[in-house]
Amino acid sequence: MTKISPVDRQREHQANERTFLAWLRTSIALMGFGFALTRFSLFLRQFQVATTHQAATHRSIFNSENLGLSLVIFGIVVIVLAAWHYNRVFWQIERGDYRPNRTMVWITTAAVIVLGLLSLPVLLWREVTPNPSVSPSQLPKDGQSF
């Protein structure tokens, strides 16, 4: 165990706290975005019912509600991991045997990539609903526009 000066030890602890707070902000952003996404999907479903006067269509597994819920759950997991990491680094600083570990960075990166890839079907898949106010005879023929 090496002896470090009180000023250096204080700086290391403050850096550890700043890192924890950055992870905390990241998790709050993930949860906030997930919550907003879930609520916006509810709005879109209600808007569809109001404009088409039809019941909402079946929901697949790739929908914005599930994506939003996944983001909220992942945000909670990030908070738990950040607190665990903060405590581990705190004791490593106290013992003087700190070893950097990038596992949490890689786990978070992989999870955000997976959630981003899962959001692609939500973004690209559009359900075409017929407009009840337009009859098939009013639709444009090939080469014509409205």
N, C-alpha and C positions, 0 to 999 in steps of 0.2 A: 504494500500500500504506500503510495507516495503522498507526501504532505503538500497540499496546495494552499496558497494564500487565501485568507478570508474574502478578499476582493474578487479573486478568480472564481472561488466557489459560489459567491453571490451572483456573479455574471452567468455562470453555468446554470444555476437554478432559475434565474430570470429568463434565460434563453429557453429552458425547458417549459416554463410557464407560457411564454409567447407561442411556442410550438403547440402546446395544448390548446391555447385559445384559437389558433389558426384552424386546428382540427375541429374545434367546437363550432366555429363559424361555417366551416364546410358542411358539417352535419346539419346545422340549422338551415343552410341554403338547400341542401338535398331534401329535407323534410318540408320546407316551405314550397319548393317547386313541386314536390309530389302532391302536397295538399291542394295547391292551385290547379294542378292538372286533373286531379280527381273531381274537384268542384266544377271545373270548366266542362268536363265530360258530362256531368249531370245537367248543366245548363244546355249543352248541345242536344242531349236526349230530349229534354223538355221542349226545346225550340223545335225539334223535328216533329214531335207530337202535335204541337200547336200549329205548325204550318201545314202539315200533311193530313191532319185529323185522322191519323192511323196510329195504332199501338206501336211502341218501339220494337224494332226488329231484334232478333236474337243476338246475343253478344258472344263473340268468340273470345278465346283466351288472350288474344292480342288486342287489347283495348286500352284506352287511356286510363280507365279506372284501375285496372290491374297494374299498369305501369306506375301510376301515381302512388298506389299502395306499396309497391316494391321500393320506390324511392323513399317513402316515409320509414319503412322498416329498415332499409339500408342506412338511413340517417341515424336511426337509433343505435344500430350496430356500430357505426363509426364513433358515436359518443362513448359507448362502452369500451371499445378498443382504445380510444384516445385516453380515457381515464386510466386504463390498465397500463398503457405505454408511459404515461406521465409518471405514475407511481413507480414503475420499474426503473425508469431513468433517474428519478429522484434518489432511489436507494443506490443506484450505481454511482451517482455523483458523490453521495455521502461516503461510500466505501472506497472511492477513487479508482474504480475499475470499469469506467464507462466504455462500452463497445457499441458503435452505431449499428443499427439494424434497419434495413429498408423493407422489411416484410410488410409492414402496414401500408407503406406507399404502394407496393406492388398489388396488395389485396384490393385497396381502394381503386387503383387504376383499372384492374381487371374487372371489378364489379361495375364501374361506370361505363366501361367499354361494352360489357354484356348488356347492361340496361339500355345503352344507346343503340345497340344493334337490335334489341327487342322493340325499340320504339319505331324502327323503320317500317314494319308492317302497319302500325297505327298511323303513321304519316302518309304512307303511300296507298293504302287500301281505302278506297272510297266506295261507299254503298250508294248506288243510284236508285233513288226512289221516284216513282212516277209523280208528276205534278197533276193533281186531280182537275185543275182548272184548264189544262191543255188537252184537247182530244187528239187521238192519233192522226186525224186528217189535217190538223193544224201544224203538225211537225214538218220541218223543212225536208224537201226531197234532196237527193244527192246533188251536190254542187250548189245548193241554195243556202242562204243564211236567213236568220230571223229578220 
